[in-house]
Amino acid sequence: MATRVSLAELYVLRSNEHDVDRIRPLLSESVSYRSSNVGEFFEREPVLAMMAGFFQSFPNVTWEATDFQLTDDQSVTFNFVLTATQAETGEALNRHGEERIDFDDNDLID
């Protein structure tokens, strides 16, 4: 059985691959996503649609993630540095911060 830390690492890996079809099985049906950059999204298909659009707008986006820690039974936090270039404008995007991923009882991102 995969640990929640390894599942969070896998989520970042698949996000760096920009492959929403491989991200889908990691997410619960009731997943919620909140970001100061893109806003709030609820339920799996709207979250995946947002991700697909983001990957299209920033085709070279990558997250360098470090310091993954299980913070309680349901959550993993990690630090990240995001780098990307906006496809239409060529504008560089560089952000850093801490991400928190919550899991449900079935080890799906919730």
C-alpha positions as CSV (number, residue, x, y, z in Angstrom):
1,M,0.0,0.0,0.0
2,A,1.3,3.4,-1.0
3,T,1.9,6.0,1.7
4,R,0.1,9.3,1.5
5,V,3.5,11.0,1.1
6,S,4.3,8.8,-1.9
7,L,0.8,9.5,-3.3
8,A,1.4,13.3,-2.9
9,E,4.8,12.8,-4.7
10,L,3.0,10.9,-7.5
11,Y,0.5,13.7,-7.9
12,V,3.3,16.2,-8.4
13,L,5.0,13.9,-10.8
14,R,1.9,13.4,-12.9
15,S,1.2,17.2,-12.7
16,N,4.6,17.8,-14.1
17,E,3.8,15.4,-16.9
18,H,0.6,17.4,-17.6
19,D,-1.4,14.2,-17.9
20,V,-4.9,14.7,-16.5
21,D,-5.9,11.1,-17.4
22,R,-3.2,9.9,-15.1
23,I,-4.1,12.4,-12.4
24,R,-7.8,11.4,-12.5
25,P,-7.4,8.1,-10.5
26,L,-5.7,10.0,-7.7
27,L,-8.7,12.3,-7.1
28,S,-11.9,11.6,-5.2
29,E,-15.2,12.4,-6.8
30,S,-15.7,15.2,-4.2
31,V,-12.2,16.7,-4.5
32,S,-11.8,20.4,-4.0
33,Y,-9.0,22.6,-5.3
34,R,-8.1,26.1,-4.0
35,S,-5.4,28.3,-5.4
36,S,-4.7,32.0,-5.2
37,N,-3.7,31.8,-8.9
38,V,-6.8,30.0,-10.4
39,G,-9.5,30.1,-7.7
40,E,-11.7,27.4,-6.3
41,F,-13.0,24.3,-8.0
42,F,-15.2,21.5,-6.7
43,E,-15.6,17.9,-7.8
44,R,-13.3,15.8,-9.9
45,E,-14.3,16.7,-13.5
46,P,-14.3,20.5,-13.0
47,V,-10.9,20.3,-11.2
48,L,-9.5,18.2,-14.1
49,A,-10.9,20.7,-16.7
50,M,-9.2,23.5,-14.9
51,M,-5.9,21.6,-14.8
52,A,-6.1,20.8,-18.6
53,G,-6.7,24.5,-19.3
54,F,-3.8,25.5,-17.1
55,F,-1.5,23.1,-18.8
56,Q,-2.5,24.5,-22.1
57,S,-2.0,28.1,-21.0
58,F,1.4,27.2,-19.4
59,P,2.7,24.3,-21.5
60,N,6.1,24.2,-19.8
61,V,4.9,24.5,-16.2
62,T,6.8,22.5,-13.6
63,W,6.7,22.2,-9.9
64,E,9.8,21.5,-7.9
65,A,8.5,20.0,-4.7
66,T,10.5,19.4,-1.5
67,D,10.0,18.6,2.1
68,F,6.9,16.3,1.9
69,Q,5.5,15.7,5.4
70,L,2.6,13.9,6.7
71,T,1.0,16.6,8.9
72,D,-1.8,14.5,10.3
73,D,-3.6,11.3,9.4
74,Q,-5.4,13.0,6.4
75,S,-2.9,15.6,5.0
76,V,0.5,16.0,3.4
77,T,2.3,19.3,3.0
78,F,5.2,20.2,0.9
79,N,7.1,23.3,-0.4
80,F,7.1,24.1,-4.1
81,V,8.6,26.3,-6.7
82,L,6.5,26.7,-9.8
83,T,8.0,27.9,-13.0
84,A,6.2,28.5,-16.3
85,T,5.8,30.6,-19.3
86,Q,2.3,31.8,-20.4
87,A,1.9,30.5,-24.0
88,E,0.1,33.5,-25.4
89,T,2.1,36.3,-23.9
90,G,5.5,34.7,-23.2
91,E,5.2,36.1,-19.6
92,A,7.2,34.2,-17.0
93,L,5.5,32.9,-13.9
94,N,7.6,32.1,-10.9
95,R,5.8,31.2,-7.6
96,H,6.8,29.5,-4.4
97,G,4.8,28.4,-1.4
98,E,3.5,25.5,0.6
99,E,0.9,23.1,-0.7
100,R,-1.4,21.0,1.4
101,I,-3.1,17.9,0.0
102,D,-5.9,16.3,2.0
103,F,-6.8,12.6,1.5
104,D,-10.0,10.7,2.1
105,D,-10.3,7.3,3.9
106,N,-9.6,5.6,0.5
107,D,-6.3,7.4,0.1
108,L,-7.7,9.6,-2.7
109,I,-7.0,13.3,-2.9
110,D,-10.0,15.1,-1.4
